[in-house]
Amino acid sequence: DLALSVKAGDTAVTYRGGIGYGLDILQVSQINNVRSENTLILYRGRKSTETNAYGYEVAVGSDNRMTDQSYAGNMSIPDGGYVLSAHGTMVKLLEDAYCRGAVSIFDRLNMRVSVITTPETNLYDIEQTLLSFEQKTEEAKKKFRNLDYQSLDSLIGSMKQSVQEAKDGFRDADYDKAVSKLSSVSEQQENLTYALIETHPVENRAVWYRSNEKSDAEVEATVRKLKELNVNAVYLETWYNGRFIGYSDNDLILHAAANGNYDALDGFVRICHENGIEVHAWVENFFIGTVEAQEQANTKLAEHFKGRWLKDQNGADTFFYSASNTHFIFMNPFEEEVQQFLLDFYGEILNKYDVDGIHLDYIRFPEKNGNATFGYNDNIVKAWQAENKTQVHPASLTSGQLMNSWNKFRQEIINGFVRRVFELVRKQRPSAWLSAAVYPDIPGIKNSIFQDCANWVENGYMDELFSMSYSGDTKYVYENASKFVSLSGNKCFYSTGLMAFGDSLETALGNQMSEVRRAGSDGVAIFSLANITPSHYYTPVKAGAFRSASTQVNRLNETVSVQTEYLIDKMDTVFIPFGAIDPEDASAIRSMLESVKTDAQIFSADENDFKAKIRYCSQTVESLQKTVDYVSDVLSGNARNAFRKDLTDLIHWLTVLSSRMEFRQ
């Protein structure tokens, strides 16, 4: 509108600097078409975009101003406006262009959108964001979240002052001052975003990591990074591409070239343990790399099992990964020699290295080659035919009872191996943990890659389950985490795998770390540590959910001691100041918590004395339940919900831990 009203002789002021004027021109692929890979589609004249969650969308109102953004898909289209929907490479371009209140002009002839921002646009966006921060802070107070409200109020006050000074600058035509103040507020916004995220003293905080360290000094540098980020467990890629980062007595298992002559597994176990960080051996089981890498490295393993690689229904014995033009090799999991080879290897790891657990990845069949599933090796087919007393070849099946049986047979191959690994761990090192990383689609994966993680949970094989809930959309991650919380119940712990790679926004990672805890997750695992750098993903981790240290949920009396101390402190910093608990009731609750804490501090038992530990769990849960009942009687509304949640979390952790020890007896 402004551009159309300009005429000769008008005064114009230009500004060249950091935050100020901007013009982004985006090429639109199509209008109202299906959004495909690396495209920007403009949707208009309908109710919504009808897109999935694997993209990024911006709404533009009838006044040609950007109003909102979303990663959830199927965004509502404003009346008289439109939505820009990006996928792949176009996501980052649209994210960079987005500013609430920016003018977005669509050039239909050239299929281009011009996004124009001005200092006033940024001022409008900042004012709306600041208003949102104030509302979120008040909401946090009402819900008795444990935040530093004094710092929050101070930061909001400082931002308000800067915004007012920016307005004064625009009014007085002092553009240097105005833009400088807007720039300072923009920097403060990030601090406030993450300060609104709670940090918890008890939760599992993990990262996945592939090591290339070649000395203790290099490992020490990585461990310093883990400590800075307040991570308490590292899932170290130990067995990948058919190679081992330690040293094995088996001639088929070669040392990983990336570590030179250094025993990286030994180095990480020693140095992480000195710093209170767990190390879990992340192994890739039947997946032993690619044909191309095996040929280049001249390894023995793939050749040894040649002819016994897993086949698809068309006879291909590798999975073709189009993104890298490579062929993945999976050893046949039905082969007893293959299973025993891996079991012996994992037993060797547990015997030679003081790892805290074995972490199963790729614990499945390969993904489909097109529409072709895997598992059609002759020995698998014949065993299934014998079990079902049929001569029908499963490659001819598409549905029906036999097809269901064929899918179930392949699921049981993986289930049986998971059971054997758990039995190995329980026998050789009962205190060690068994965990697995699994696909997020719980029902779909059973009949495509034959991964039945519900079976592992139900039968007690799994100590902790990790879902690879990788998405830029926080709503999807929350909903997916909720499904896994329900699946895990009180039988195993559950942590949500989050993405720190690709085009995922830093703010999305920060919010997801908070939301999965709200969904009931016992922790998070970030993929991967290598992608967390001072310039990328570091801030949402360190300034948000991980800004203070945390102990893990499975540390028995240590977990109890830390959580009860947290609740006692929270009474003094949140519940009492906000008028939720009167002094007499606070004193009674404090006495109950102090008693539980004292018992936790004096409890001791031998590492594998599971009976004593189970008895301690039972007694502590009984005491905590009495506290829950008292809190339920004397508190109300949000205060009661918040206090009960912190108490029932602790009860849940002890219940799961007791269950895990029952399975080890």
WOGI-V541919 format. One record per backbone hydrogen bond with DSSP energy under -1.0 kcal/mol. NH is the residue of the N-H (numbers start at 1). CO is the residue of the C=O. If there is no record, write none. Layout:
BEGIN
NH,CO ; NH,CO
END
This chain:
BEGIN
5,1 ; 10,7 ; 22,117 ; 24,115 ; 26,113 ; 28,111 ; 29,40 ; 32,42 ; 39,36 ; 41,85 ; 42,30 ; 43,83 ; 49,75 ; 56,86 ; 57,70 ; 58,84 ; 59,68 ; 60,82 ; 61,65 ; 64,61 ; 66,102 ; 67,59 ; 70,57 ; 77,47 ; 81,78 ; 82,60 ; 83,43 ; 84,58 ; 85,41 ; 86,56 ; 87,39 ; 90,87 ; 91,88 ; 94,90 ; 95,91 ; 96,92 ; 97,93 ; 98,94 ; 101,66 ; 102,99 ; 103,116 ; 104,64 ; 105,114 ; 107,112 ; 111,107 ; 112,107 ; 113,26 ; 114,105 ; 115,24 ; 116,103 ; 117,22 ; 122,118 ; 123,119 ; 124,120 ; 125,121 ; 126,122 ; 127,123 ; 128,124 ; 129,125 ; 130,126 ; 131,127 ; 132,128 ; 133,129 ; 134,130 ; 135,131 ; 136,132 ; 137,133 ; 138,134 ; 139,135 ; 140,136 ; 141,137 ; 142,138 ; 143,139 ; 144,141 ; 145,140 ; 147,145 ; 149,147 ; 152,148 ; 153,149 ; 154,150 ; 155,151 ; 156,152 ; 157,153 ; 158,154 ; 159,155 ; 160,156 ; 161,157 ; 162,158 ; 163,159 ; 164,160 ; 165,161 ; 166,162 ; 167,163 ; 168,164 ; 169,165 ; 170,166 ; 171,167 ; 172,168 ; 174,169 ; 175,173 ; 178,174 ; 179,175 ; 180,176 ; 181,177 ; 182,178 ; 183,179 ; 184,180 ; 185,181 ; 186,182 ; 187,183 ; 188,184 ; 189,185 ; 192,188 ; 193,189 ; 194,190 ; 195,191 ; 196,192 ; 197,194 ; 203,551 ; 204,522 ; 206,524 ; 207,233 ; 208,526 ; 209,235 ; 219,215 ; 220,216 ; 221,217 ; 222,218 ; 223,219 ; 224,220 ; 225,221 ; 226,222 ; 227,223 ; 228,224 ; 229,225 ; 230,227 ; 231,226 ; 232,205 ; 233,205 ; 234,278 ; 235,207 ; 236,280 ; 237,209 ; 238,282 ; 239,282 ; 240,243 ; 243,240 ; 244,254 ; 245,238 ; 253,250 ; 256,244 ; 259,256 ; 260,257 ; 262,259 ; 264,245 ; 264,262 ; 267,263 ; 268,264 ; 269,265 ; 270,266 ; 271,267 ; 272,268 ; 273,269 ; 274,270 ; 276,273 ; 277,272 ; 278,232 ; 280,234 ; 281,357 ; 282,236 ; 283,359 ; 284,239 ; 287,284 ; 288,329 ; 291,327 ; 294,290 ; 295,291 ; 296,292 ; 297,293 ; 298,294 ; 299,294 ; 304,300 ; 305,301 ; 306,303 ; 308,305 ; 310,330 ; 312,316 ; 313,373 ; 315,312 ; 319,328 ; 321,326 ; 326,321 ; 328,319 ; 329,289 ; 331,286 ; 332,308 ; 335,332 ; 339,335 ; 340,336 ; 341,337 ; 342,338 ; 343,339 ; 344,340 ; 345,341 ; 346,342 ; 347,343 ; 348,344 ; 349,345 ; 350,346 ; 351,347 ; 352,348 ; 353,349 ; 355,353 ; 356,279 ; 358,433 ; 359,281 ; 360,435 ; 361,283 ; 364,362 ; 365,449 ; 369,372 ; 370,368 ; 372,369 ; 375,311 ; 376,311 ; 381,377 ; 382,378 ; 383,379 ; 384,380 ; 385,381 ; 386,382 ; 387,383 ; 388,384 ; 390,385 ; 396,393 ; 397,394 ; 404,400 ; 405,401 ; 406,402 ; 407,403 ; 408,404 ; 409,405 ; 410,406 ; 411,407 ; 412,408 ; 413,409 ; 414,410 ; 415,411 ; 416,412 ; 417,413 ; 418,414 ; 419,415 ; 420,416 ; 421,417 ; 422,418 ; 423,419 ; 424,420 ; 425,421 ; 426,422 ; 427,423 ; 428,424 ; 429,425 ; 432,429 ; 433,356 ; 435,358 ; 436,464 ; 437,360 ; 438,466 ; 442,440 ; 445,441 ; 449,445 ; 450,445 ; 451,445 ; 455,452 ; 457,453 ; 458,454 ; 459,455 ; 460,457 ; 461,456 ; 463,434 ; 464,434 ; 465,493 ; 466,436 ; 467,495 ; 468,438 ; 469,467 ; 470,468 ; 477,473 ; 478,474 ; 479,475 ; 480,476 ; 481,477 ; 482,478 ; 483,479 ; 484,480 ; 485,481 ; 486,482 ; 487,483 ; 488,484 ; 489,485 ; 491,488 ; 493,463 ; 495,465 ; 496,523 ; 497,467 ; 498,525 ; 500,527 ; 504,501 ; 509,505 ; 510,506 ; 511,507 ; 512,508 ; 513,509 ; 515,511 ; 516,512 ; 518,514 ; 519,515 ; 521,516 ; 522,494 ; 524,204 ; 525,496 ; 526,206 ; 527,498 ; 529,208 ; 531,528 ; 532,529 ; 533,536 ; 536,533 ; 538,533 ; 541,537 ; 542,538 ; 543,539 ; 546,541 ; 547,544 ; 551,201 ; 558,555 ; 560,556 ; 561,557 ; 562,558 ; 563,559 ; 564,560 ; 565,561 ; 566,562 ; 567,563 ; 568,564 ; 569,565 ; 570,566 ; 571,567 ; 572,568 ; 573,569 ; 574,570 ; 575,570 ; 576,571 ; 578,574 ; 579,576 ; 580,575 ; 586,582 ; 587,583 ; 588,584 ; 589,585 ; 590,586 ; 591,587 ; 592,588 ; 593,589 ; 594,590 ; 595,591 ; 596,592 ; 597,593 ; 598,594 ; 599,595 ; 600,596 ; 601,597 ; 602,598 ; 603,599 ; 609,606 ; 610,608 ; 613,609 ; 614,610 ; 615,611 ; 616,612 ; 617,613 ; 618,614 ; 619,615 ; 620,616 ; 621,617 ; 622,618 ; 623,619 ; 624,620 ; 625,621 ; 626,622 ; 627,623 ; 628,624 ; 629,625 ; 630,626 ; 631,627 ; 632,628 ; 633,629 ; 634,630 ; 635,631 ; 640,636 ; 641,637 ; 642,638 ; 643,639 ; 644,640 ; 645,641 ; 646,642 ; 647,643 ; 648,644 ; 649,645 ; 650,646 ; 651,647 ; 652,648 ; 653,649 ; 654,650 ; 655,651 ; 656,652 ; 657,653 ; 658,654 ; 659,655 ; 660,656 ; 661,657 ; 662,658 ; 663,659
END
